[in-house]
């Protein structure tokens, strides 16, 4: 057995036939790749081949002689195998367990081909590209006498196969994710042996009422994501898992519903149209670990009895509940998720929430709760999601460090409240999960050991300016939303240490001072919103080095200077930077003035002919003008006095000039008289 040993590489196809005594080969949950050697199947002694959850690929085609094969269990699930299911699989006469699910097998096949496997008890063809024709022939109606488990999820079925009601030992039935519509056959509810029914993700409209007395062996019913309607629910007396979510049920919850839930661990009625108050009989469901009544029209107060001792998930999101959150919780509170978002709740947070040392998700957003910041929860080191969005919380968010830290916190939303004061650096520094990437996983609660059943947490966030509902919360997703409060002062340098942060929103506050260049250290940041504050100074060029930054909003601040025209900045729109009168450059339609150093500015202000490159200085030029006039006059007058010929020429010039002027005057005078 080499189960879960982190093995890698391919499995060689040679010398397997030499393992004459090999009976069971278990390579499940490793990282093996390449193709599956067909020689494995021909080992004469082998009875079980379990190699699921690896990375094998390619087709299984080939000529294989399996007449002497003793194989009884073949598990090839969860790979990347493709092509048609090979013919030799149907010739493994001793096969009792066959799982080919979660691959890329394709093509069409008829359910009749499995009749040859007379000992088959387990068949799983789910989640491939197969098209299964399950309309069995007359001879096949009784052709699967030993079949115990049948999984045909995502096999393009359009109806419930009729031959199933003739399977005397059928206990586990999965027909989910198909195209089946109409009414759920009554024989499913009347069967004495069926314990697990999964008909989710289909188009069923009716339950097949009136429902008979349900078998006590029926423990798991999953009907979510259909179009079912009606007044009653199938509630077996010993049910463990009941999921009727995302249908069209529209009735008041029955007053005695609790007496049918004595053994129930999981109950989900979310995304329906149930209305009226919460029945008091639910307090009898002492085994409940998950109760999801979200997205209905329930009203009234949350009864104190609802805080059951074993309850781990309570989701009452998006109803019309009033009053406050019950203040008395069990001494050994096991709550892991408390979601009362989008109701009409008032009052304060219960101090007793501090007892819930395993709490991971606390979502009380969109209510009317008026309280100070819940410092009493700082001792809950497991907290991952904290949503106080749109309430009436007030005062500073600073808490004494001695009260504990939230090392696992990954999503925090304090937006649309009345929090004030500066953002405390030590408060932010304690969020270790936002500093380094944790292992990749989903935030979910598996509530039955060794089963595939789990509760999936959801949360609504504002990401890149859009409201998004995260149906699966990744443990690596991190978000801080402090928008629409009255936080003041500078942006803490400590934010730069949260290098695993994806989303940061500090908009609509009264933050001031420059944008901290330390934000450029958050290499994974995808969305940054600092709009509607009083930030000043220039835009740090370090932000342009954030290669994943796809959303930036710095609008309506007091920023100045040129917008860095490099890398990420050239991808943003004008709206992300508008409302800053001092900003200029692309993408704004405002060009920046040409700036020069003092020497360059002085050179531009001087005419070219007055520069020092061979020409006279302006000051010397002005001083030389009167001196030149005096010198010139003396030279001219001295020449006329000392040189006789120049003097005669000078006198003759003036005689001729005056004589010409006299003649011109007489001519024009005579002309004027004649005209008169």
PyMOL commands that set and color helices and strands:
alter all, ss='L'
color gray80, all
select helices_A, chain A and resi 16-18+38-40+87-91+111-116+138-140+162-166+186-190+257-260+280-284+304-306+351-355+375-377+401-403+425-429+432-434+493-497+517-521+541-545+567-571+574-576+598-605+608-610+618-642+644-675
alter helices_A, ss='H'
color red, helices_A
select strands_A, chain A and resi 8-10+24-26+31-34+48-50+55-58+73-75+80-83+97-99+104-110+122-124+129-133+149-151+172-174+181-183+196-198+203-206+220-222+241-243+266-268+275-276+290-292+297-301+313-315+320-322+337-339+361-363+385-387+394-395+411-413+418-422+444-446+454-456+459-463+466-470+479-481+486-489+503-505+510-514+527-529+534-537+551-553+558-562+582-584
alter strands_A, ss='S'
color yellow, strands_A
deselect
rebuild
show_as cartoon
